[in-house]
Amino acid sequence: MRGRRIMFVGDSLSLNQWQSLTCMLHKAVPHSRYAIQRTKAGVSTFKFKAYNVSILFSRNALLVDVVSERNKRVLDLNSISSSTSTTWKFGIDILIFNTWHWWLHTGRQQPWDMIRDGKRIYKDMNRLVAFEKGLETWAKWIDSNINPNKTRVIFQGISPDHATDYGASSLGGGGGGGRKVKGCEGQQRPTANPAGRVGQPPAAGVVKRVLRSMSKRVYLLQITNLSMLRKDGHPSIYGFGGRRASDCSHWCLPGVPDTWNQLLYATLVSPINY
């Protein structure tokens, strides 16, 4: 990977994986000099100087645009601005995208006020439908702008949360016959049920469907099933929210994202994936 640039693009779960990878690499070469910086464009870069390898993170939780119109934040399902995508397009050897977490937020945490789809503007719409439309816009951008001979594109699979009872809506429903557990608080062991007995989050099906429709190959990093088993892997009450906002969405480090990065490594070194 000498001289290469790897960029994660997405939400705080992309940040989770970026932090994990930089820590794992630093552990492997603890005496290697590094530099870390954050630009005004919101891109964080961790560079190993001896190897001229840069691991970047660009926060873009929805991948499509949120624009300001008449003092309203409008989520435009059909637009990816050039100012945003230029960061992804030039000089990056490996792009790892992620989105979904923020498509579910409502109330004060919702990052938009209105949704535009084509010429129509909605107060709200089915979030899974909106997610698929936004992901289709991203897919069209990849097909039109990325040269697979120069840039590998990977999509980080859907990371499940365990904020509700095991087998409930956040895990895609279906139960699976396991003992019900309320949230992730106090969990010390992985789920005993095999991943195949629990339905995947519906968003995972959307991702697979959109990737299959693309003309350019995008490799899906399959992290969903293994992560669904790890109800014990979240910060829980030890996150920023404490007991008032127990964090069952993000992951402790070291922890589950380290396994994601082992799978990423296997993907990068395997010639059959590209």
N, C-alpha and C positions, 0 to 999 in steps of 0.2 A: 504493500500500500504506500510505499515511498512516493512523495510528491502528490498524493491524492487528497481530495476534499470530499468529505462525507457530510451531508446535510440532513438533519431531521426537520421536518416541517409539520406542525400540528399544534395540539393543545398541551395541557400539563402532563398528559400521559406520554407524549413524545418527549417532554422535558424529563420525565421519570427515566425513560430509556437512555436519553442523551447523558444524563448524570451518571447512570449506571455504567455506560460504556467508557466514559472518560475516567471514572474511578478504576475500572478493571484494567484499562490500558496503563494507567499510572502505576498500579500495583505490579504490573508485569515489568515495567522499566522505571523503578522508583527513583533512580538517580539521573534520569533524563530530564534536561531542562524543558520547561513548558511555559507558554504564555496564555493568559485567558483575558478576553476583552468582550465588551458589549458595545455595539454601535448604536447610533441614533435610530437606525432603521429597525432596531429590536432584534438584531442577530447576535447571538453569543457564539464565540469561537474559542475552542480549546486546541492549541497547536503544540505538537511535539517538534521542537526545533531541529533536533538531530536527524529526524526522519522526514521533516517537511510534510507532516501529516496533520490535517486540520479536521476537527470534528465540530460541526456547526449545528446550532439550533435556531430556527426561525419560527417564532410563535405566530401561528395563524390558525385559530381554533376551528374555523368553519371552512377554510380554503376558498370559498367564494366571498364576494364583497359585501361589506356593510357600509352604506353611504349615508351621509347626512342630507336630509331634504325637509325644509320647513320645520326645523327643530325636531325632526323625528329621525331615528335610526332605522334605515330600511335595509333589510336583508335581501340582496338581489341574487336570486337563485341562478341567474343566467349570465353572471358577469365575474370575470377575474381580471382585475386591472393590471395594466402593463407595469405600473410602478411596484406592484406586489410581486408579480411573476418574474420580473427581471432578476430578482434575488435568486430564484430557483434555476433560472435558465442558463446562466453563463458561468463556466469554470467549475461546475460541480460534477464529480465523477459518479457519486452514488446519492440518490434522493430517496428518502424514506418518509412517506407521508402518513398522516393519521388524522382522523376526525370522527366525531360522534358525540363525545361527552357533553359538549355545550349545546347540541341540538335539542336536548331534553329539558333545559333549564326554563323555568317559568318565573313569573313575579319579578322581584327586584334583581334576580340574578340573570334574567333573560337578556342576552346581549343585543337585542333589536326590539323595535316598537311595531314595525310593520314588515310584511313579506311581499316582495314583488316576484311574480312569475310571468314572464312575457310582458304584456301591456297591462296586466291586472295587478292590483295591490290588495292584499288581504290583511285583516287584523291578526289572523292566525290561521293555521291549517294543520292537518295531520303531520306530526313531526317526522314520521317515517317517510311519508311522501315527499316532504320538503327535503329531507336528507338525500333521498335518491335523486331528486332533480338537481340538487347542488353537486352531488358526486358525479352525475352525468356531465355537468359543465366542466368539472375538473378533468374528467376523462377525455373530453374533446380537446381541452387545452394540451394535455399530455400528447395525444395523437397528432396534434398540429405543430407542436413546438419542440419535442424531445427527439433527439437522434439516438436510438438505442445502441449505436456503435460507439458512442462517446459517453453516454450516461445510462447507468442502470437505475431502474425505478422499482421501488419496493413499497408495498402498502402494509403498514403495521395493522394486523387484524384487530378486531373489536376487543377491547379490554373490559371484562364484565365487572360490575360492582356487586357488593354483597350487603347493600344497605337495607334490604328487606328480607323477609323469611326465605330460607333456602328453597329454591324451586319456584319462587314468585316471579313477578313480572320482570325484574331487573336481570333475571337469568333466562328469560325467554319462556317461562311457564313450563308446565309439564310435570312438576314435582320431582319424580324420579324415585319416590318411595323412601327417601331418606328422612332422618329425624329433622324436624324443623328447627331452625336456629334464627333468632331475631338479630339481624345485623351481624357485624363482625366483632363486636365488643367482647373481649374475654376469650376469643377463639385461639386455641393453642395447637390445633391439629388440622390438617387438610380434610376436606370432605371425603368420606369413605366411598361414596358412590362413583362408579366409573363414569367418565365424562360423557360417554355415549348414551347414558340413560337420562340425561337432562337435555332438553331442547336448547339450542343455541339462541342467543339474543337475536331478534328479528333483523337487527341492523347487519349482522354477519351475513345473512342471506342477501341483503341488498348489495353489500360490498362484492360478493362473489358474482352476482348477476351483472353488475356494472363492469367489473374487470373482464368478464367473459365477452362483453360486447365490444371491447376496444380492439383497434387495429395494431397498436403497439403493445408488446408484452410487458405486463407489470406482474412482478412476483408477489404473491400474498404470503406474508409472514404469519403462519398459523399459530397464534398465541391464545386463542379464545378458550379451547377446551381445557388446556392445562391450567390456565389462570382461573377458570371457573371452580377448580378443585381447591384453590388456595384462599379460602375464607379467613384463614389465619394470617394472611400476608399483608394486611392493611395497617396503616398507622392507628386506626381506631381513635380512642380518646387521647392518644399521645400525639395526634396531629395538631395543627394550628387551632382548630375549633374546640378542642377539649371535649368535655361531655356534652356541651350544648350543640356541637356540630361534629359528631363522631365521623371520621373520614374512612369510609368503606369503599372509596373509589380509587384513590391513589395507592401506591405500594411502598412498603418500607424498603430502604436500601441499607446494607445489602439485602437482596431478596428476589422476588419473582422476576423483575426486569433483567436481572443478571442471566436468568435462563433464556429470556427473549434474545439477549445478545449472544448467547452461545449458539442459538438457532440462526441468528443473523450471520455469525461467523461461518457456520456450516454452509449457509446459502452462498456467501461470497466466494468461498474456496471450491465450491462444487461446480464443475464445468457443465453438469447436466441441467442446471437451472437457467442457463442463458445460452 
